[in-house]
Amino acid sequence: MASARRETHPGTGPEVSRPTASLRRVCPSKEDPVVAGASMIIGGPPGAHARIGVDRSWWTPLRVLMAFTVAMCLLAYAQKAPCRDTRNWSHEYQYTRMCYSDVVALYGQEGLANGKRPFLDYPTEYPPLIGAAMQLASSVAGFASPSRPVYRDDAGRQVVAGYTIDQRTATFYDVTALLFLVAACATVFCTALAAGRARVFDAALVALAPVLLLHLMTNWDILAVAFAAGGLLAWSRRAPTLAGILIGLGAATKFYPLLFLLPLAVLTLRAGMLRSFVRTLVATVATAAAVWGPLWLIAGYFKGDERVGDSIWGTLWAGGDWFARIGGHWGDGTNAMLRFVDLNSGRGPDWDSLAFATTWLASSFSPRMFGAVHLIIMLVAGIALAAVGFAAASRWPAWRLVVALAAFTGWLLVAVLAPVLLTDVREHGIPTGTLNIVSMVVLGSLLLGIAALGWFAPRRPRLPQLLFLTVAVFLVTNKVFSPQYTLWLVPPAALARPRWPAFLAWQASEAYVLLTRFLHFVYNDTNGASGIDRGWFVSAVVIRDLTLCVFASLVIREILRPELDVVRVAAEADDPAGGVLDGSADRRGRRAARVAADAEPRPDDLAVTQPDPGGWAAAVGTV
């Protein structure tokens, strides 16, 4: 058993005892069946008398993880390398080889190949730091040679036999891959340290994640993931200001790191450490403003892709009406920084979203099929509401009637609204404005549920558990769930529930979505001559979302039953990634403990109410 030390943290009330988890390292091959099976390659799990860590080796856990990460990044590079050569982008090659990459496609589409600079000469559809990464790689690629024709002699005439590889695109891909390699290593490094010294190898779920191989080179998301992982590490090291800076940089790359603020707010409020959260929040806002603000001033104004106006800063120096541009719109032009916001607010349901699946379902089948679909929806909703109601009634017995009425009302609403919504979607589709409102309402409701879970759980949840749930509900309810977004979830999943079986099942569902997505694109481009129909792809999306929901339910189960949480049980730790939360007093838990203590019978009461040892109770106890 690990020894315990006494620590007092400001604002936590009386000192609390926290076990020193670092004294007892967790052996993954003894804890996880998948790792145990894989360890048979090198002789199986260590025995009871193995001397682990006694003989020092250069191969420390962190170095092993870095080796895993580099190997996976090289495989990811090689997997999409065929599309590095733009001459191959024909006859559905990028789909049949599953090597499509936005890194290659957008080098030409965003004008980078023609020397255009993001936000200054072209309204890039991504946040500032992705535009900066594009410009960095493009600056290096500009020194390479473009594609040139190759001639052959045909009866004395020079005819074009083909073209050389576009070295600019290839160099852009290579430089970006190197940048992604650094970001991936930083992600794994930060995740390993945030897991705590006892559970460093939990980061192997990130280093060896199949989606890292499939989606590292798909888009620039790994940069945001690295910033988010760095912010979590800074928080775990009790540096809330640095955590806010890194989260702010992540939000300037992709918006999703801002979701981290909700779990931090709930858990610090429950622990009585709201001051640390405020420092993180202020640092996040200040950092994001420091990145977005200057670029807002120097970005051009565009109508579509055509530049129609100078920047605010340029107009100011020229003596023009710069104040008219400060709001982001001027004449027919829009500030290039708003391209990201306008594109996401005005787009319809994307391929991999449940909204897209719903639209296809409603428009593809006869209304006579809606009866069967309605029954399935009612059954699933009934099971889900019954499970939630049973858990709530068990937690608060006095509220059983209220919980039952609420669950029945919810089921009745689903039963009444489902056919109405399916019919309306079939006849009119889902207007973008309506979709935005519905997505926000559903997301807001689920986020409130996560906040309630964090507040009312019998023991304060670990930070990664709530982080995973928050990002997961955002992706499932969002109208855009691009395949590479799954990278956002991998580090929180590795820290929230470091078990391989369910993790690999979820990863397999993600690979299935990617495969069916590309084959369906082939079907579309060939007018059905090749590939697979949309129904296969939609079913893959539904399977992926159901698998993700099952993984989330396992996390929720371990929140409600902390004794099942492998991090807290095996490593004898409270919250290794929690920073100031780790080992701190649980204010709500302390009140619950006082109520329970007051409810316990006193010794005198026991003397009065204790049954006769020779009576029926003794007889029952022997059965």
N, C-alpha and C positions, 0 to 999 in steps of 0.2 A: 504494500500500500504506500501511496505517496504521502509524505509528511505534509503538515499544514502550517501555514504561517499566519500571523495576525497582521492585517493591514487596515488602515483607516484612510478613507478618501474624503476630502472636504465635501460637505453637503449630503453625506450619505447616512448621517445619524451615527449610531453606535458602531464600533469597529466590528468587522465581520471576518470570519475565518475563510480563507481561500486555499485550496490545495495547490501545491506547486506541481503543476502538470508536467513541467519540464523534467521532473525526476523519473517519470515513467513514460518512455517512448512506446508508441503503439506500433505493433508489428502488423502491417497490412495483410500479410499472407495468413495470419492467424485469425483475422477479424472478418475478412471478406472472402466468400467462396470463389469468386472469379479470380482474385489475386492468388488464392491458394492453388487453384487449378493451373494458372499460368506459371506459378513457381515450380511446378513439376519439371519444367524444362531445365532448371538448374538444380534439381535435387529435392524440391519440395520445401515446405515451411520449415523454419528452424526448430530443432527439438527443444525439450524442456531444459536441457543443460547447455544449450548453445551460449557462447560468450559473445553477445552482440555488442558492438561498440567498444570492446576492449582493445582489439588490435586496430590501430588507426590506419586508415587507408586514404589515398588521395581522392577516391570516389566518395565524397560526402553526399548526403541526400540531395542537397541543392545542385551539386554538379551533375548528379545522375538526372535530375529533372531538366537541367539545361541541355544535357545531351539528348534526352527524349524530345525536347522542344525543337532543337535544331534539326533533328532527324525528320520530325513531322513537317516542319517548314520546308525542308528540301523536297519532301514528297509532294507537298502542296504546290511548290513551284513547278516540279516536273509534271504534275497532273494537268496543269493548265498551260504548260509550255508549248504544246502544239498550236495553241491559239495566239502565242506570242508572235507568230508569223502571220501577218494579215492576209497573205496570199491564200491561206487556208480557209478564210471566212467565206465559203461558198458551198452550195449544195448541202446545207444544214450541218456542215462539218462541226461547228462550234457546239451544236446540240448533241449530235450522235456520239461525239467524243467527250461530252460533258466538260468541255474546257472553256465555256463562255466566261468572260471576265469583263466587268465594267472598266477595269484599269486599261484594257486594250481598246475597248469600244469608245470610251469617253475621251481618249487622247485626241481622236479626230473630231468627235461630235462637239466637244467643248472648245474647239478652236485652238487647243494647245499646240497642235502640229503646225499651225500657221503663226505661232508666236504670240497669240493673244494671252493676256494675263487675266486670271480670274477676278471678277468684280470690277476691274478697271476697264477691260476691253470686252468682257463677256459676262452675262449674268449667270454665274455658276449656280447650280441647283442645290449646293451643299453649304453647310455652315463654314465659318471663316477658316478654321484650322485645316479642314480638308482641302479647301482652296489653296492654302499655303503649302500643304504637302504636294498637291498637283504642280504648283509653280516650281517647287524645289526640284522635283523629278524632271519637269519639262525643261528647266534651265540646263540640266546636264544633258538631256536628250537632244537639245538643240545643236550640240556639237557633232552629232552623228549624221550620217548621210541618208537622204531620202531614197525611196525606191526609184530605180532607174530601169529603162527598157533594155532588154538584151536582144541583139539582132543576129540574124543568120542570113546566109547568102542563099537566095532562091532564084536560080537561072540569071545570075548577075544583078539581081535586085536585093536590097537590104530590107528584110521584113522582120517585124517584131516577133521574136520567138517566146518571149516571156518577160518577167520583171525580176529584179533582184529584191531581196528582203528589205523592208523598210527598217533600217537600223535605228531610226529615231523612235519608232514605236517599241521596238525590241529593247532599246536602252531605257526608255521610260518604264517599261515593265520590269526590267532588271533592278533599276534604282528603287522603284516602289517596293519590289520584293525584299530588298535589303532593309528598307525602312520598316516593313512589316515584320521581318525577322527580329529586329530590335524590339518592336512593340510586343510581339508574342513572348519573347524571353522576359521582358519586363512584367508582363501579365502573370506569367507562371511564377516568377521570382516573388512578386508582391503577394500573390495568393498563398504561396508556400509559407512566407513569413507571417502572414495574417492568420494562417491556420494554427500557429503556435509551434513551439519546438517539439512537442509530443506528437504532432500530426502533420509534419512537413510533407509527407508523401500523399496527403489528400490532394495536393496540387497536381498529382499525376493524372487526375481526371481531366484537368485542363490541358496538360502537356500532351496527352495521348487521346484527346477527344477526336472522334472521327470527323466532326464538323470543322475542326481546325484544319484538317487536310482538305476538306471539300470547299471551305469558304474563306480561307485566309486571303486568297487572291481574288475573291469575287468583287469586293468593294473595299472601302477604306475604314470599315467598322472596327477593325482591330485597334486602330489608334484610340478611339473612344474607350474601348474595353481596357486598354492599358492605363489610361488616365483614371478610369473608374476604379481599377484594381489598386492603383497607387493611392487614390483617395481613401480606400478602405484600409490599406496598410497604415497610412498616416493616422487614421482614426484609431486603429488598434494599438498604435504606439503613443496614444494620448496626446496627439498633436492636432487638435480640431481646426486650427487656423490653416495649417498646411493641407489638411483634408479638404477644407473648403476651396482652397486654391486649385487643387487637382480636380475636384468635382466641377469647378467653374471652367477649367480648361476642357474637361470632358464634354460639358454642355456646349462649348464652342466648337466641338467636333461632331457630336450627335446629342440631341436633347435628352436622351434617356437617363444619363447620370443624375439629372435633377430629381428623378423618382426616388433616389436614395434619401432625400430629405424627409420624406414622410416617415419611414421606419425610425430614423434618428430622432425625429420629434417625439414620436409616441414612446419610445423606450427611454429617452432621457427624461421625459416628463414623469414616467412611472418610477424612475430611479431618483428623481429629485435633482437632476443634473442638467436642467434646461439651459444653464449658462453656457455649457460646452456646445450645445446645439446652436445657440444664438451666434457664437463665434464662428462656427462652421457656415451658417447661413449668410452672415455678413461677408465672409471671405468669398463664398461662392458668387454672390451677387456682384461684389466688387471686381472679382476676376473676370466674370463674363462681360461686365460692362467695359472693362479695360481692353478686352479683345474686340468686342463688337463696335464700341464707340468710335475709335479712330478709323476703322474700316468704313463705317457708316458715312464719315465725313469725306473720304476720298473715293468712294464708289461712284461709278457713273450712273446715268439714268438711261433706261432702255425701254423701248417698245418692242416686245418680243425679244429677238436677238439683235435688234438694231439699236445702236447707241444714238439717242436723240437729245442728250443734254449733258452738261458738264457736272462734276461733283460739287458738293456743297463748299468744300475747301477751295476748289478752283474758281468757283463763282465768286466767293468772297474776295480772293486776291484780284480778280478781274473787275471788281467793283459792281458786280451784278446783284440781283435780288436773291441772295443766298437764303434768306429767311423763308422764302416761299417753298424751298426745297426741303426744309428741315423735317417736314412730316413724312417724307418718303415718296410723295407723289408730286409731280410737276408737269403740267401740260398733259401730254400723252405718255410721258415717261414715268417709270417707277425705279426707285433706288435698287441697285443690283442686289443689295443685301436682303430685300424682301422676296427675291425669287424663290428661296427655300420655303418661306411661309406661304406665299401665294400658291405654289405648286402643291403643297400638302393640303391646304384648305380647299382647293378647287378640284382635286382629283377624286375620281370615284373609287369604288372598292377594288383593291388590287388582287392579283391572281391568287395569292396564298391566304386570303382572309376568309373568315366565316361569312362575311357579308357577300362576298363574291359567290361562295357556295350556295347561300340562300337565294340569291338572284337567279343562279343557274337552275336550282331545284324548282323554284316557282315557275320558271318560264319553259322548262323542258318537259314537264309531265302534264298530263291531262288533269283538270280539277277533280276528276274522279279518284285520282291517286291521293288527293289531299286527306281523304278520310283515314287511310292507313298511316300517313305521315302524322296526322293529328293524334291518333292513338299512341303512336310511338313517343311523340312529344309529351303527351299527358303522362305516360308511364314513366319516362325519364324524370320529368319534373316532380312527379309524385314521390319517386324513390329519393331524389335529392332533398326535397323539402322534408320528407319523413326522417331522413338521417340527420339533417340539421335540427329539426324539432326535437328528436329524441336526445341528441347531445345537449341541447339547451335545457330541456326539461330535467335531464339528469343533473345538470349543473345548478339549476334554480328550481327545485321541486315546487315551491310555492307559486310559481308562474306557469304551471303546466297548462292550465286552461287557456291563458293568454297566448302561449306558444302554439297550442293546438289550433286556436282560432286564426292566428296569423299564418300558420302553414296552410291551413285549408283555404284561406282567402287568397294566398299566393297561387295555390294550385288552381283555384277557380278562375283567377285572372288569366293564367296561362291557357286554360281550357277554352275560355271565351275569345281571347285575343289572337290565338294562333291561327285559326282559319281566316279571320279577318285580315291579318297581316299577310298571310300567304296569297290570298286573293288579290290584295292591293298591290303586292310586289309583282305578281304575274301581269296585272293590267297596266301598271304604271312604272314598274321598276322601283329603284330606291333613289330619290333625288339626293344630290350631294349634300344640300343643306340639312335635309332630314337625317341622312346617314351621320353627319357630323354631330348633330344633337343627340341622336340615339347612342352613338359611341361614347360621347362624353357622359351621358346620364348613366349608362351601364358601368363605365369605368369608374365614375365617381362613387357609385353605390358599392362596387367591389372594394374600392380603396377604403371606404368607410368601414366595410366589413373587416378588412385587414387591420385597420386601426383598432377596431373593437376587439379583435382577436389578440392583438398585442397588449391591450389594456386589461382584458378580463381573463386571460389565460392563467391557470393556477400558478404558474411560475413564469417570470419574465422571459419571453422568448429570446433566443440568441439573435443577434443582429442579422447575420446572413440568412436566417430563416425568413424573416420579414422582407429582406431585400429580394430574395428569390420570388416570393409570392407577389410582391409589388410589380416587378418587371414582367412576370409571367402573365398577370391579368391585363397589363397594358398591351402586351403583344396579342393575346387571344382576342381581346375586344377591339383592337385597333383595325381600321380599314386597310392598313398596309402592314403586311407581315412578310417582308422580303426574306428570302432564304438565309441571307447572311446575318439577319438580326438575331438568329439563334446563338450567335457568339456572345451576345450580351448576357445570356443566361448561364453560360458555362461556369465562370468563376463563382457566382453566388450559389449555383447548384452544388459545386464541389465542396463548398464550405457549409452549406445548409444540410446536406445529406450525403456524406462521402461514402456511398455504397455503390458498387459497380453494376449489379444486376438491373435495377430500375433505370439507372443512368444510361446503360447501353441500349435498353429497350427504347428509350426516348431518342437516343442518337440514331438508332436504326430507322425509326419513323421519319426523322429528318432526312436521312439519305433516300428513303423511299419517295418523299415529296420531291426532292431534287430530280430523281430519275424520271418520275412521271411528268414533272413539269417540262423537262427538255423534250421528252417523247411527244408530249402534247403540242409543243411548239412546232415540232416536225410535222405533226398532223395538220396544224393550221396552215403552215407554209406550203404544204404539198396538197392542199384541198382534200385531205383524207386519204391520199394514196399511200402514205406511210404513217407510222407513229400510232398513238392511241387516242381514243375519244376523250372528251372532257370529263365524262363521268368517272373514269379511272383516276384522273388527277384530283378531282374534287373529293373523291373517297379517300385518297391519300392525305389530303389536307385535314379532313375530319379525323382520320386515324391519328395523325400527328397531334392535333389539338386534344383529343381524348387521352392520348398517352401523356401529354404534358399535364393535363388535369389530374391524372392518376398520380403522377410524380408529386404534384402540388398537394394532393390529398394526403400522401404519405408524410410530407413535411408538416402539414397541419396536425396530423395524428401525433407526431412526435412533439409538437408544441403543446398539445393538450395532455399528452402523457410523457413527461420529460424522462421517465425511467426507460423509455425506448430510444432516446436520443443517444446514438453511439458516441458522439463527441463528449457529452456530459458524463456518460457512464464509463466508457473504456478509458478515456484520458483523465477522468476525475477533474474536469475543468468546468467552469461556469460558462464563460463566453470568450474564448481566446481572441476573437476578432472584435470584441466589444469595446476595447479601449477602457475608458473610464467606467463603462458599464460592467466590465469583468470583475466579479467578486463584490460588486457594490450592493448596498442594501436595497431590497425590493420593498418600496414603501407600501404599495398595494398588498404585496405578499405579507408584510408585517402586520397590516391591519387584519387580513384574513386569519393570520396565525393567532392574533389576540382574540378574535371572535371564537376560533376553535378552542383556544385555551379556556375561555370563559364558559364554553359549553361542556367542557369535560367535567364529569362528576367528581366531587371532592371525596377524600378518603372516608369521611363520616357517612356520606351518602352510599358509598360502596358497601360499608358495613351493614347498612340497613337493607339495601336492595339485593345484596348478593344471595343467590339461591342456595339451597341446601345441597352440599356436595354429594349427599347420598340420594338426591332426588332424580327427576327425569333428565335434568341437564347433564348430569354425570353419565347417565346411560347413553344419551345422544352423543356425547363426546367420545365414547368408546367405539362408535360405529365406524 
